[in-house]
């Protein structure tokens, strides 16, 4: 690249890419120079996702997701992203957003920063009404 004047000075970026790929167990990048310089970096194959498991997904059952969110908040205040991770989700799902909005409207949970509802630091905590509802849901599930 230096000899073809694609870069101003030689460095270790190319070697770094080769080492990082090797460390990750991936094939070495391919470098080609045909009608422009091209680097091909391979990525890992992702494991195949199971088709569908509605019974194991809390968001497939609104009561189950409501119970799960209330139960998680007994540990203390949490951000929506923390709730999502604890539910086994990679990102905050639409059903989780809906349940959080509904629980807020029903005053079962509340903001830790009520004056800044859209803050990136916003967390949610259980209210007394939420604790009562959780106890009710637990007793329904025990029967």
N, C-alpha and C positions, 0 to 999 in steps of 0.2 A: 504494500500500500504506500509506503514511503517512497519507493522508487517510481511509482506511478503518480506520485504527488497527490494521493488521496488524503494524506495526513501530513502535518507540518514537521513532526518529529517522531522518532520511533519510541515506543513505550512497551508496556507489558500487558496491555489489554487483551491481545490475542492469546497469549499464553495463559492469562487468567481465565479466559473463557474455556480453553481446553482443559485446564485443571478443574474448574468448577463442574464441567460436564462429567469428567472422569470421577470426581468425588461423589457425584449424584448417581453414578452407575449408568450414565447415558453414553451413547457413541460420541466420538469426537466430532466437533463441528466440521462441516465441509466448506472449504474455501474455493471459489471458482472465479475466474476472470474472463468471462465471455460477454462482450457488450456491456461492460460494467462489472464492478466487483460485487460478489454475492457471497453471503455467509448463511449456511443452513445449520440451525441449532435444533436438535431433536428434543422433544419433550417426552416425559414418561407417559406410558399408557395408563389411563384411568381405569380402575376396576369397574366392571359392569354393575350398574345399579339394579336392585331388584325391581321387578315389574310394578308391584303395588302391595302395600301392606296397610290397608285402612285401619285395621284394628289396633295396630301398634303406633299409629300416628295420632297424637293427641289432638291435632287440629282438625282431624276428620270427625271428631265428636266434640261439638261446642261445650257441652257440660264437662267433658274430660279436660279440655284445654282450660276452661275457667277454673276447675278444681286444681289443675297443675300450677297455674299462675298464682292462685291464692296460696297454695301450699309452699311454693318456692319463696314467696314473700315473707313467710314466717321466719326465714333465715335472716331477714333484714332487708333494707332498701336495695333495689337493683335497677339498673338501666334496662331498657328494652332489649338491647343487644345481649346483656347477661342472661335475661330470661330466655331468649332465643337459644343461646349456647347450652343452657341447662336443660332445655327441652330437646336437645340433640339436633337443632337446626343450624345450618351454616349462616343463614341470613334471616332477618326478621321477616316472617311470612305475613301475608295479608290477613289470614285468620287470627294470628297473634295480635296484629294491630287492631282488628275489630274487637277482640275480647278485651284488650286494654282500654279502648275507648268506652266500651259498654260498662266495664267495672268502674271507670272514672265517673261516668254519668250516674251510675247507681250508688256512688259514694262508698264502694267497697274497698277501693284503693284511692290514694291521693298523691299529688306531686310532692316531692321534697323541696322543690323550688317553685311554689305556686305563682310567684310574681314573674317567672320566666318559663312558661310552659314549653317553649321550643328550644330551650337551652340544650347544648350537646352534653351537659353535665346532669341533665334531668334524670331523676330516679323516681321510682314508685314505691310506696310503702302501704302496708295493710292498715285499714282503719278498724275500729271496733265492729262496725257493721260487716266488714269483710271477714273478721275472725268468727263472728256469729254464723255467717253463711258457710264458711269452711267447716265449722263444727257440724252444721246441718248436713252438708254434703258427705262428710265422713261417716255420720251415723246412717245415712241412706245407703252408702256403699257397704257398710258393715252388715246390713240386714240381708 
